[in-house]
Amino acid sequence: MKLSGNHNFGTAALYCRLSRDDNMDAESNSIQNQKKILQKAAKEKGYIDTLFFVDDGITGTTMKRPGFQKMITAIEAGYISAVFVKDLSRLGRNYIEVGRLTEEFFPQYDVRLVAVSDGVDSDEGDNEFTPFRNIMNVLFCFSTVFANDIKAHSIAKAPVTVSLRERRLQVLFLFRCCL
């Protein structure tokens, strides 16, 4: 997924997400730490103009997150030339949707993707482990659900942004991976 490199160090979106609110009145510690990591990484890559997009206390299993949607809108409007995340799971825990972002959406808009902890930088070429990481991020959700003894029908009622057929295929694929 090597991009054209025509970014000219425009505006970088620094996206932070945390699924569980840590009951703080202000921003959570995790979000504050993500901001520091992303600001430093963006500066090291030559980006001075940065915008934060934050979803604090919102699961990555849905792509309908306010901060995320604002970032997508800014990309579509041509305001963003790079997206920085701490790791790929911050983008989302739906491997189909995250795959669409990394393989189709970001290249379509010539947006550089940097996942700091995962060592992903689309300007440096393909990373063969990116799709596998996306699958592992979804498996993490399932392991958390089963460890917390959440019933399967609760998962089925969770908000999703993919069709029922795609969700069934996703679940079948994940369970097959576990065998």
ZAPAVO-168564 format. One record per atom (N, C-alpha, C): chain; residue in three letters; x, y, z; residue number from 1; atom name. Coordinates in steps of 0.02 Angstrom, whole numbers, plus 50000, padded with zeros to 5 digits. Layout:
R  mol  type   east  north     up  seq  atom
R    A   ALA      X      Y      Z  NUM    CA
...
***
This chain:
R  mol  type   east  north     up  seq  atom
R    A   MET  50041  49941  50000    1     N
R    A   MET  50000  50000  50000    1    CA
R    A   MET  50043  50063  50000    1     C
R    A   LYS  50098  50063  49963    2     N
R    A   LYS  50140  50122  49959    2    CA
R    A   LYS  50103  50177  49923    2     C
R    A   LEU  50102  50235  49954    3     N
R    A   LEU  50066  50292  49926    3    CA
R    A   LEU  50113  50335  49885    3     C
R    A   SER  50085  50386  49855    4     N
R    A   SER  50124  50427  49809    4    CA
R    A   SER  50177  50470  49842    4     C
R    A   GLY  50170  50483  49906    5     N
R    A   GLY  50218  50525  49940    5    CA
R    A   GLY  50206  50599  49927    5     C
R    A   ASN  50149  50617  49900    6     N
R    A   ASN  50133  50687  49886    6    CA
R    A   ASN  50102  50722  49945    6     C
R    A   HIS  50117  50701  50004    7     N
R    A   HIS  50084  50729  50063    7    CA
R    A   HIS  50108  50798  50081    7     C
R    A   ASN  50168  50815  50063    8     N
R    A   ASN  50196  50881  50077    8    CA
R    A   ASN  50187  50901  50150    8     C
R    A   PHE  50185  50853  50194    9     N
R    A   PHE  50178  50865  50265    9    CA
R    A   PHE  50120  50913  50280    9     C
R    A   GLY  50062  50898  50251   10     N
R    A   GLY  50001  50937  50265   10    CA
R    A   GLY  49978  50922  50336   10     C
R    A   THR  49914  50924  50346   11     N
R    A   THR  49886  50913  50413   11    CA
R    A   THR  49881  50838  50428   11     C
R    A   ALA  49904  50820  50487   12     N
R    A   ALA  49900  50751  50509   12    CA
R    A   ALA  49844  50744  50560   12     C
R    A   ALA  49802  50694  50550   13     N
R    A   ALA  49750  50677  50599   13    CA
R    A   ALA  49780  50630  50650   13     C
R    A   LEU  49774  50647  50713   14     N
R    A   LEU  49798  50605  50767   14    CA
R    A   LEU  49736  50576  50801   14     C
R    A   TYR  49723  50512  50788   15     N
R    A   TYR  49661  50481  50813   15    CA
R    A   TYR  49673  50440  50875   15     C
R    A   CYS  49635  50455  50927   16     N
R    A   CYS  49640  50419  50991   16    CA
R    A   CYS  49572  50389  51008   16     C
R    A   ARG  49575  50327  51033   17     N
R    A   ARG  49513  50294  51053   17    CA
R    A   ARG  49526  50251  51114   17     C
R    A   LEU  49477  50249  51158   18     N
R    A   LEU  49478  50204  51216   18    CA
R    A   LEU  49408  50177  51224   18     C
R    A   SER  49402  50110  51231   19     N
R    A   SER  49335  50081  51232   19    CA
R    A   SER  49299  50091  51298   19     C
R    A   ARG  49334  50091  51352   20     N
R    A   ARG  49300  50098  51416   20    CA
R    A   ARG  49318  50163  51449   20     C
R    A   ASP  49267  50196  51472   21     N
R    A   ASP  49277  50258  51510   21    CA
R    A   ASP  49306  50239  51578   21     C
R    A   ASP  49357  50275  51600   22     N
R    A   ASP  49386  50259  51666   22    CA
R    A   ASP  49356  50303  51721   22     C
R    A   ASN  49295  50326  51710   23     N
R    A   ASN  49255  50364  51759   23    CA
R    A   ASN  49288  50429  51782   23     C
R    A   MET  49328  50458  51739   24     N
R    A   MET  49357  50522  51754   24    CA
R    A   MET  49312  50576  51724   24     C
R    A   ASP  49308  50632  51757   25     N
R    A   ASP  49268  50688  51731   25    CA
R    A   ASP  49302  50718  51669   25     C
R    A   ALA  49367  50717  51670   26     N
R    A   ALA  49405  50744  51613   26    CA
R    A   ALA  49427  50686  51569   26     C
R    A   GLU  49471  50701  51523   27     N
R    A   GLU  49496  50651  51476   27    CA
R    A   GLU  49534  50596  51513   27     C
R    A   SER  49526  50534  51490   28     N
R    A   SER  49558  50478  51524   28    CA
R    A   SER  49634  50480  51516   28     C
R    A   ASN  49668  50446  51562   29     N
R    A   ASN  49741  50443  51560   29    CA
R    A   ASN  49765  50410  51496   29     C
R    A   SER  49731  50359  51473   30     N
R    A   SER  49751  50324  51412   30    CA
R    A   SER  49748  50371  51352   30     C
R    A   ILE  49696  50411  51348   31     N
R    A   ILE  49690  50459  51292   31    CA
R    A   ILE  49746  50511  51297   31     C
R    A   GLN  49761  50534  51356   32     N
R    A   GLN  49815  50583  51365   32    CA
R    A   GLN  49882  50553  51342   32     C
R    A   ASN  49894  50489  51360   33     N
R    A   ASN  49956  50456  51339   33    CA
R    A   ASN  49958  50445  51264   33     C
R    A   GLN  49901  50426  51234   34     N
R    A   GLN  49898  50418  51162   34    CA
R    A   GLN  49915  50484  51127   34     C
R    A   LYS  49888  50538  51152   35     N
R    A   LYS  49901  50604  51123   35    CA
R    A   LYS  49975  50620  51123   35     C
R    A   LYS  50008  50607  51179   36     N
R    A   LYS  50080  50620  51183   36    CA
R    A   LYS  50120  50578  51133   36     C
R    A   ILE  50103  50514  51129   37     N
R    A   ILE  50138  50469  51083   37    CA
R    A   ILE  50128  50491  51011   37     C
R    A   LEU  50066  50508  50993   38     N
R    A   LEU  50051  50526  50924   38    CA
R    A   LEU  50081  50594  50905   38     C
R    A   GLN  50079  50642  50951   39     N
R    A   GLN  50109  50707  50937   39    CA
R    A   GLN  50184  50701  50924   39     C
R    A   LYS  50216  50660  50965   40     N
R    A   LYS  50288  50649  50957   40    CA
R    A   LYS  50303  50614  50891   40     C
R    A   ALA  50265  50562  50875   41     N
R    A   ALA  50276  50525  50812   41    CA
R    A   ALA  50264  50569  50751   41     C
R    A   ALA  50212  50610  50753   42     N
R    A   ALA  50197  50654  50697   42    CA
R    A   ALA  50253  50704  50687   42     C
R    A   LYS  50278  50732  50741   43     N
R    A   LYS  50333  50780  50737   43    CA
R    A   LYS  50395  50747  50708   43     C
R    A   GLU  50410  50685  50731   44     N
R    A   GLU  50468  50649  50705   44    CA
R    A   GLU  50463  50635  50631   44     C
R    A   LYS  50401  50627  50606   45     N
R    A   LYS  50390  50613  50534   45    CA
R    A   LYS  50383  50678  50494   45     C
R    A   GLY  50389  50736  50526   46     N
R    A   GLY  50389  50799  50491   46    CA
R    A   GLY  50323  50836  50490   46     C
R    A   TYR  50273  50813  50527   47     N
R    A   TYR  50207  50845  50528   47    CA
R    A   TYR  50203  50894  50586   47     C
R    A   ILE  50193  50957  50569   48     N
R    A   ILE  50187  51009  50620   48    CA
R    A   ILE  50114  51026  50632   48     C
R    A   ASP  50076  51028  50578   49     N
R    A   ASP  50005  51043  50581   49    CA
R    A   ASP  49966  50979  50597   49     C
R    A   THR  49939  50975  50658   50     N
R    A   THR  49904  50914  50679   50    CA
R    A   THR  49835  50931  50708   50     C
R    A   LEU  49790  50884  50700   51     N
R    A   LEU  49723  50889  50730   51    CA
R    A   LEU  49708  50825  50767   51     C
R    A   PHE  49682  50831  50828   52     N
R    A   PHE  49662  50773  50866   52    CA
R    A   PHE  49589  50756  50853   52     C
R    A   PHE  49576  50692  50845   53     N
R    A   PHE  49508  50665  50840   53    CA
R    A   PHE  49505  50612  50895   53     C
R    A   VAL  49457  50618  50940   54     N
R    A   VAL  49457  50575  51000   54    CA
R    A   VAL  49388  50544  51011   54     C
R    A   ASP  49389  50480  51028   55     N
R    A   ASP  49330  50444  51050   55    CA
R    A   ASP  49348  50411  51116   55     C
R    A   ASP  49327  50440  51171   56     N
R    A   ASP  49343  50415  51238   56    CA
R    A   ASP  49283  50377  51265   56     C
R    A   GLY  49292  50313  51277   57     N
R    A   GLY  49238  50273  51306   57    CA
R    A   GLY  49193  50242  51253   57     C
R    A   ILE  49218  50234  51191   58     N
R    A   ILE  49178  50206  51137   58    CA
R    A   ILE  49213  50145  51107   58     C
R    A   THR  49178  50091  51102   59     N
R    A   THR  49206  50028  51076   59    CA
R    A   THR  49229  50035  51004   59     C
R    A   GLY  49280  49997  50987   60     N
R    A   GLY  49305  49995  50918   60    CA
R    A   GLY  49267  49946  50874   60     C
R    A   THR  49218  49911  50902   61     N
R    A   THR  49180  49864  50862   61    CA
R    A   THR  49130  49899  50817   61     C
R    A   THR  49117  49962  50830   62     N
R    A   THR  49074  50002  50786   62    CA
R    A   THR  49116  50056  50752   62     C
R    A   MET  49100  50071  50691   63     N
R    A   MET  49135  50125  50656   63    CA
R    A   MET  49096  50190  50662   63     C
R    A   LYS  49040  50188  50696   64     N
R    A   LYS  48998  50248  50706   64    CA
R    A   LYS  49018  50283  50771   64     C
R    A   ARG  49078  50311  50770   65     N
R    A   ARG  49105  50347  50827   65    CA
R    A   ARG  49111  50421  50807   65     C
R    A   PRO  49089  50467  50848   66     N
R    A   PRO  49089  50538  50828   66    CA
R    A   PRO  49157  50565  50805   66     C
R    A   GLY  49209  50553  50844   67     N
R    A   GLY  49276  50577  50826   67    CA
R    A   GLY  49301  50545  50762   67     C
R    A   PHE  49290  50481  50756   68     N
R    A   PHE  49310  50444  50696   68    CA
R    A   PHE  49274  50471  50634   68     C
R    A   GLN  49208  50481  50640   69     N
R    A   GLN  49169  50507  50584   69    CA
R    A   GLN  49191  50577  50563   69     C
R    A   LYS  49209  50619  50612   70     N
R    A   LYS  49235  50686  50596   70    CA
R    A   LYS  49301  50680  50558   70     C
R    A   MET  49343  50633  50578   71     N
R    A   MET  49407  50623  50543   71    CA
R    A   MET  49395  50601  50471   71     C
R    A   ILE  49349  50553  50461   72     N
R    A   ILE  49333  50529  50394   72    CA
R    A   ILE  49307  50586  50351   72     C
R    A   THR  49264  50628  50379   73     N
R    A   THR  49238  50685  50342   73    CA
R    A   THR  49294  50733  50323   73     C
R    A   ALA  49340  50745  50368   74     N
R    A   ALA  49397  50790  50354   74    CA
R    A   ALA  49441  50760  50298   74     C
R    A   ILE  49450  50694  50298   75     N
R    A   ILE  49489  50662  50246   75    CA
R    A   ILE  49454  50670  50179   75     C
R    A   GLU  49389  50656  50177   76     N
R    A   GLU  49351  50662  50115   76    CA
R    A   GLU  49351  50734  50088   76     C
R    A   ALA  49355  50782  50133   77     N
R    A   ALA  49356  50852  50113   77    CA
R    A   ALA  49426  50874  50090   77     C
R    A   GLY  49475  50831  50098   78     N
R    A   GLY  49543  50846  50076   78    CA
R    A   GLY  49586  50883  50126   78     C
R    A   TYR  49566  50886  50189   79     N
R    A   TYR  49603  50922  50240   79    CA
R    A   TYR  49659  50882  50273   79     C
R    A   ILE  49658  50816  50265   80     N
R    A   ILE  49704  50773  50301   80    CA
R    A   ILE  49749  50737  50252   80     C
R    A   SER  49814  50737  50266   81     N
R    A   SER  49862  50701  50223   81    CA
R    A   SER  49892  50640  50258   81     C
R    A   ALA  49882  50634  50323   82     N
R    A   ALA  49908  50576  50360   82    CA
R    A   ALA  49864  50562  50421   82     C
R    A   VAL  49861  50499  50439   83     N
R    A   VAL  49825  50478  50499   83    CA
R    A   VAL  49874  50440  50543   83     C
R    A   PHE  49879  50462  50605   84     N
R    A   PHE  49922  50429  50654   84    CA
R    A   PHE  49878  50398  50708   84     C
R    A   VAL  49891  50335  50724   85     N
R    A   VAL  49857  50300  50779   85    CA
R    A   VAL  49911  50264  50820   85     C
R    A   LYS  49895  50252  50883   86     N
R    A   LYS  49942  50216  50925   86    CA
R    A   LYS  49954  50146  50898   86     C
R    A   ASP  49900  50111  50881   87     N
R    A   ASP  49904  50046  50849   87    CA
R    A   ASP  49841  50036  50807   87     C
R    A   LEU  49841  49986  50765   88     N
R    A   LEU  49784  49976  50720   88    CA
R    A   LEU  49718  49964  50755   88     C
R    A   SER  49720  49936  50816   89     N
R    A   SER  49657  49924  50851   89    CA
R    A   SER  49622  49989  50870   89     C
R    A   ARG  49659  50045  50872   90     N
R    A   ARG  49626  50109  50887   90    CA
R    A   ARG  49581  50130  50829   90     C
R    A   LEU  49599  50111  50766   91     N
R    A   LEU  49555  50126  50709   91    CA
R    A   LEU  49490  50088  50716   91     C
R    A   GLY  49494  50026  50739   92     N
R    A   GLY  49434  49987  50748   92    CA
R    A   GLY  49450  49914  50759   92     C
R    A   ARG  49401  49878  50783   93     N
R    A   ARG  49409  49806  50796   93    CA
R    A   ARG  49361  49767  50751   93     C
R    A   ASN  49354  49790  50690   94     N
R    A   ASN  49314  49757  50639   94    CA
R    A   ASN  49361  49749  50579   94     C
R    A   TYR  49387  49688  50570   95     N
R    A   TYR  49440  49680  50520   95    CA
R    A   TYR  49417  49695  50449   95     C
R    A   ILE  49353  49687  50435   96     N
R    A   ILE  49328  49704  50368   96    CA
R    A   ILE  49330  49779  50357   96     C
R    A   GLU  49304  49817  50405   97     N
R    A   GLU  49303  49890  50398   97    CA
R    A   GLU  49373  49920  50401   97     C
R    A   VAL  49415  49896  50446   98     N
R    A   VAL  49483  49922  50451   98    CA
R    A   VAL  49522  49904  50388   98     C
R    A   GLY  49510  49844  50361   99     N
R    A   GLY  49540  49824  50297   99    CA
R    A   GLY  49520  49871  50241   99     C
R    A   ARG  49457  49890  50239  100     N
R    A   ARG  49434  49937  50188  100    CA
R    A   ARG  49469  50004  50195  100     C
R    A   LEU  49478  50025  50257  101     N
R    A   LEU  49514  50089  50269  101    CA
R    A   LEU  49585  50085  50243  101     C
R    A   THR  49621  50033  50265  102     N
R    A   THR  49692  50029  50249  102    CA
R    A   THR  49706  50011  50176  102     C
R    A   GLU  49664  49971  50146  103     N
R    A   GLU  49676  49947  50078  103    CA
R    A   GLU  49642  49989  50024  103     C
R    A   GLU  49587  50023  50042  104     N
R    A   GLU  49550  50061  49991  104    CA
R    A   GLU  49544  50135  50007  104     C
R    A   PHE  49515  50151  50065  105     N
R    A   PHE  49498  50221  50080  105    CA
R    A   PHE  49559  50266  50085  105     C
R    A   PHE  49607  50248  50127  106     N
R    A   PHE  49667  50291  50134  106    CA
R    A   PHE  49704  50299  50068  106     C
R    A   PRO  49717  50244  50031  107     N
R    A   PRO  49750  50254  49965  107    CA
R    A   PRO  49709  50297  49917  107     C
R    A   GLN  49643  50288  49917  108     N
R    A   GLN  49600  50328  49873  108    CA
R    A   GLN  49609  50403  49885  108     C
R    A   TYR  49617  50422  49948  109     N
R    A   TYR  49625  50492  49966  109    CA
R    A   TYR  49698  50511  49976  109     C
R    A   ASP  49744  50467  49958  110     N
R    A   ASP  49816  50478  49964  110    CA
R    A   ASP  49835  50499  50035  110     C
R    A   VAL  49808  50462  50083  111     N
R    A   VAL  49821  50476  50154  111    CA
R    A   VAL  49870  50425  50181  111     C
R    A   ARG  49922  50450  50211  112     N
R    A   ARG  49973  50408  50242  112    CA
R    A   ARG  49946  50382  50309  112     C
R    A   LEU  49957  50318  50323  113     N
R    A   LEU  49936  50288  50386  113    CA
R    A   LEU  49998  50268  50425  113     C
R    A   VAL  50000  50291  50487  114     N
R    A   VAL  50055  50272  50532  114    CA
R    A   VAL  50023  50244  50596  114     C
R    A   ALA  50037  50180  50609  115     N
R    A   ALA  50017  50148  50672  115    CA
R    A   ALA  50081  50138  50712  115     C
R    A   VAL  50092  50182  50759  116     N
R    A   VAL  50156  50188  50793  116    CA
R    A   VAL  50180  50123  50825  116     C
R    A   SER  50141  50094  50869  117     N
R    A   SER  50162  50034  50905  117    CA
R    A   SER  50167  49972  50861  117     C
R    A   ASP  50130  49972  50806  118     N
R    A   ASP  50132  49914  50760  118    CA
R    A   ASP  50186  49920  50707  118     C
R    A   GLY  50220  49977  50704  119     N
R    A   GLY  50272  49986  50654  119    CA
R    A   GLY  50246  49991  50583  119     C
R    A   VAL  50185  50015  50576  120     N
R    A   VAL  50154  50022  50509  120    CA
R    A   VAL  50162  50094  50486  120     C
R    A   ASP  50188  50102  50425  121     N
R    A   ASP  50191  50167  50392  121    CA
R    A   ASP  50181  50155  50318  121     C
R    A   SER  50123  50176  50293  122     N
R    A   SER  50106  50161  50223  122    CA
R    A   SER  50155  50193  50174  122     C
R    A   ASP  50191  50245  50194  123     N
R    A   ASP  50241  50274  50149  123    CA
R    A   ASP  50303  50230  50142  123     C
R    A   GLU  50310  50182  50186  124     N
R    A   GLU  50367  50137  50183  124    CA
R    A   GLU  50350  50071  50149  124     C
R    A   GLY  50290  50067  50121  125     N
R    A   GLY  50271  50007  50085  125    CA
R    A   GLY  50226  49961  50125  125     C
R    A   ASP  50210  49905  50093  126     N
R    A   ASP  50164  49856  50124  126    CA
R    A   ASP  50195  49824  50186  126     C
R    A   ASN  50151  49811  50234  127     N
R    A   ASN  50170  49773  50293  127    CA
R    A   ASN  50128  49711  50293  127     C
R    A   GLU  50159  49653  50281  128     N
R    A   GLU  50122  49590  50274  128    CA
R    A   GLU  50082  49571  50336  128     C
R    A   PHE  50101  49598  50393  129     N
R    A   PHE  50067  49579  50455  129    CA
R    A   PHE  50006  49621  50470  129     C
R    A   THR  49994  49675  50432  130     N
R    A   THR  49937  49719  50446  130    CA
R    A   THR  49870  49682  50445  130     C
R    A   PRO  49854  49643  50393  131     N
R    A   PRO  49790  49607  50395  131    CA
R    A   PRO  49785  49558  50454  131     C
R    A   PHE  49840  49526  50470  132     N
R    A   PHE  49841  49479  50527  132    CA
R    A   PHE  49828  49517  50592  132     C
R    A   ARG  49857  49575  50600  133     N
R    A   ARG  49845  49616  50660  133    CA
R    A   ARG  49771  49634  50665  133     C
R    A   ASN  49740  49650  50609  134     N
R    A   ASN  49669  49667  50610  134    CA
R    A   ASN  49627  49608  50634  134     C
R    A   ILE  49644  49548  50612  135     N
R    A   ILE  49608  49489  50634  135    CA
R    A   ILE  49619  49478  50709  135     C
R    A   MET  49680  49486  50731  136     N
R    A   MET  49696  49478  50803  136    CA
R    A   MET  49658  49529  50845  136     C
R    A   ASN  49649  49590  50819  137     N
R    A   ASN  49611  49640  50856  137    CA
R    A   ASN  49538  49620  50865  137     C
R    A   VAL  49510  49586  50816  138     N
R    A   VAL  49441  49561  50822  138    CA
R    A   VAL  49440  49503  50871  138     C
R    A   LEU  49488  49458  50866  139     N
R    A   LEU  49491  49401  50912  139    CA
R    A   LEU  49497  49425  50984  139     C
R    A   PHE  49532  49480  50995  140     N
R    A   PHE  49537  49508  51062  140    CA
R    A   PHE  49468  49524  51090  140     C
R    A   CYS  49425  49553  51047  141     N
R    A   CYS  49356  49569  51069  141    CA
R    A   CYS  49320  49506  51090  141     C
R    A   PHE  49326  49452  51050  142     N
R    A   PHE  49293  49390  51067  142    CA
R    A   PHE  49320  49361  51132  142     C
R    A   SER  49386  49363  51141  143     N
R    A   SER  49415  49335  51202  143    CA
R    A   SER  49392  49375  51263  143     C
R    A   THR  49385  49440  51256  144     N
R    A   THR  49361  49482  51310  144    CA
R    A   THR  49289  49466  51326  144     C
R    A   VAL  49249  49457  51275  145     N
R    A   VAL  49178  49441  51284  145    CA
R    A   VAL  49172  49375  51321  145     C
R    A   PHE  49208  49324  51298  146     N
R    A   PHE  49202  49258  51330  146    CA
R    A   PHE  49232  49257  51400  146     C
R    A   ALA  49286  49294  51411  147     N
R    A   ALA  49316  49296  51477  147    CA
R    A   ALA  49270  49330  51527  147     C
R    A   ASN  49230  49377  51503  148     N
R    A   ASN  49184  49413  51547  148    CA
R    A   ASN  49115  49380  51549  148     C
R    A   ASP  49109  49321  51518  149     N
R    A   ASP  49047  49282  51517  149    CA
R    A   ASP  48988  49322  51490  149     C
R    A   ILE  49001  49360  51437  150     N
R    A   ILE  48947  49396  51404  150    CA
R    A   ILE  48915  49348  51355  150     C
R    A   LYS  48850  49346  51354  151     N
R    A   LYS  48813  49299  51313  151    CA
R    A   LYS  48820  49316  51239  151     C
R    A   ALA  48818  49266  51197  152     N
R    A   ALA  48826  49274  51125  152    CA
R    A   ALA  48772  49319  51095  152     C
R    A   HIS  48711  49316  51123  153     N
R    A   HIS  48658  49358  51095  153    CA
R    A   HIS  48672  49432  51105  153     C
R    A   SER  48712  49449  51156  154     N
R    A   SER  48731  49519  51166  154    CA
R    A   SER  48776  49543  51110  154     C
R    A   ILE  48819  49498  51086  155     N
R    A   ILE  48864  49516  51031  155    CA
R    A   ILE  48823  49528  50969  155     C
R    A   ALA  48775  49485  50957  156     N
R    A   ALA  48734  49491  50896  156    CA
R    A   ALA  48694  49557  50895  156     C
R    A   LYS  48678  49583  50955  157     N
R    A   LYS  48639  49645  50958  157    CA
R    A   LYS  48683  49707  50956  157     C
R    A   ALA  48749  49698  50959  158     N
R    A   ALA  48794  49755  50959  158    CA
R    A   ALA  48788  49792  50892  158     C
R    A   PRO  48795  49859  50894  159     N
R    A   PRO  48790  49897  50832  159    CA
R    A   PRO  48848  49879  50785  159     C
R    A   VAL  48832  49868  50723  160     N
R    A   VAL  48884  49851  50674  160    CA
R    A   VAL  48874  49893  50612  160     C
R    A   THR  48927  49898  50573  161     N
R    A   THR  48923  49937  50512  161    CA
R    A   THR  48930  49893  50450  161     C
R    A   VAL  48926  49828  50460  162     N
R    A   VAL  48930  49783  50403  162    CA
R    A   VAL  48865  49743  50399  162     C
R    A   SER  48853  49713  50342  163     N
R    A   SER  48791  49676  50333  163    CA
R    A   SER  48792  49613  50376  163     C
R    A   LEU  48733  49585  50386  164     N
R    A   LEU  48727  49523  50425  164    CA
R    A   LEU  48767  49468  50393  164     C
R    A   ARG  48767  49463  50327  165     N
R    A   ARG  48805  49411  50291  165    CA
R    A   ARG  48880  49419  50305  165     C
R    A   GLU  48905  49482  50300  166     N
R    A   GLU  48976  49494  50313  166    CA
R    A   GLU  48993  49477  50385  166     C
R    A   ARG  48948  49493  50432  167     N
R    A   ARG  48961  49479  50503  167    CA
R    A   ARG  48964  49404  50514  167     C
R    A   ARG  48918  49366  50483  168     N
R    A   ARG  48920  49293  50490  168    CA
R    A   ARG  48985  49265  50463  168     C
R    A   LEU  49006  49290  50405  169     N
R    A   LEU  49070  49267  50376  169    CA
R    A   LEU  49128  49283  50422  169     C
R    A   GLN  49126  49342  50451  170     N
R    A   GLN  49178  49363  50497  170    CA
R    A   GLN  49182  49316  50557  170     C
R    A   VAL  49125  49302  50586  171     N
R    A   VAL  49123  49257  50645  171    CA
R    A   VAL  49146  49188  50626  171     C
R    A   LEU  49122  49161  50570  172     N
R    A   LEU  49144  49094  50548  172    CA
R    A   LEU  49219  49092  50537  172     C
R    A   PHE  49245  49142  50505  173     N
R    A   PHE  49317  49145  50491  173    CA
R    A   PHE  49357  49146  50556  173     C
R    A   LEU  49334  49187  50604  174     N
R    A   LEU  49370  49194  50667  174    CA
R    A   LEU  49369  49129  50706  174     C
R    A   PHE  49311  49096  50708  175     N
R    A   PHE  49308  49033  50745  175    CA
R    A   PHE  49350  48979  50711  175     C
R    A   ARG  49352  48980  50645  176     N
R    A   ARG  49394  48932  50608  176    CA
R    A   ARG  49468  48944  50625  176     C
R    A   CYS  49487  49007  50632  177     N
R    A   CYS  49556  49024  50650  177    CA
R    A   CYS  49574  48996  50720  177     C
R    A   CYS  49524  48991  50762  178     N
R    A   CYS  49536  48969  50831  178    CA
R    A   CYS  49543  48893  50837  178     C
R    A   LEU  49522  48857  50786  179     N
R    A   LEU  49523  48784  50790  179    CA
R    A   LEU  49593  48756  50781  179     C
***
